[in-house]
Amino acid sequence: MDNDQFLRKHVLELLDGGHGHATFDQVIKDFPAKFRGEIPNGLPHSAWMLLEHIRIAQWDILDFSRNPK
């Protein structure tokens, strides 16, 4: 297996939730709707704020990868 194939396989494993991390679907499956926008005591962000951060970061990474400017 060459380096490119190895990296692709590794990225797919990470996206599938391997290496000791829960998948996105597992994390949100039973998350109560009433807590989506609530900021827990002692924490700086709500679940919705974290999800929005993930969305923006993914868009930014994809945009950076696609656009050479």
C-alpha positions in Angstrom: 0.0 0.0 0.0 1.5 3.3 -1.0 1.4 6.5 1.1 -1.6 8.0 -0.7 -3.6 4.8 -0.2 -2.6 4.6 3.4 -3.7 8.2 4.1 -7.0 7.8 2.3 -7.7 4.6 4.3 -6.8 6.4 7.6 -9.0 9.4 6.8 -12.0 7.1 6.0 -11.4 5.3 9.4 -11.4 8.6 11.2 -14.6 9.7 9.4 -16.3 6.4 10.3 -15.7 7.1 14.0 -12.7 4.8 14.6 -9.9 5.3 17.0 -11.9 5.6 20.2 -14.2 8.4 19.2 -18.0 8.2 18.9 -19.6 8.9 15.5 -21.5 12.1 15.0 -24.8 10.1 14.7 -24.1 8.3 18.0 -23.5 11.6 19.8 -26.7 13.4 18.6 -29.0 10.3 18.5 -30.7 10.9 21.9 -29.7 14.5 22.5 -32.8 16.3 24.0 -34.2 19.0 21.7 -34.8 21.3 24.6 -31.1 21.5 25.4 -29.9 22.3 21.8 -29.6 26.0 22.4 -28.9 25.9 26.2 -25.4 26.8 27.4 -24.6 24.4 30.2 -23.4 26.0 33.5 -19.6 26.3 33.5 -19.3 25.9 29.7 -18.9 28.6 27.1 -21.0 27.1 24.3 -24.3 25.4 23.5 -24.5 22.2 21.5 -26.0 24.3 18.6 -23.0 26.7 18.8 -20.6 23.8 18.6 -22.5 22.3 15.6 -22.4 25.6 13.8 -18.7 25.9 14.4 -18.2 22.5 12.9 -20.3 23.4 9.9 -18.3 26.7 9.3 -14.9 25.0 9.8 -15.8 22.2 7.3 -16.9 24.7 4.8 -13.7 26.7 5.3 -11.5 23.6 4.9 -13.3 22.5 1.7 -13.2 26.1 0.3 -9.5 26.3 1.0 -8.9 22.9 -0.6 -10.9 23.8 -3.8 -9.8 27.4 -4.4 -6.1 28.1 -5.1 -6.5 31.8 -4.2 
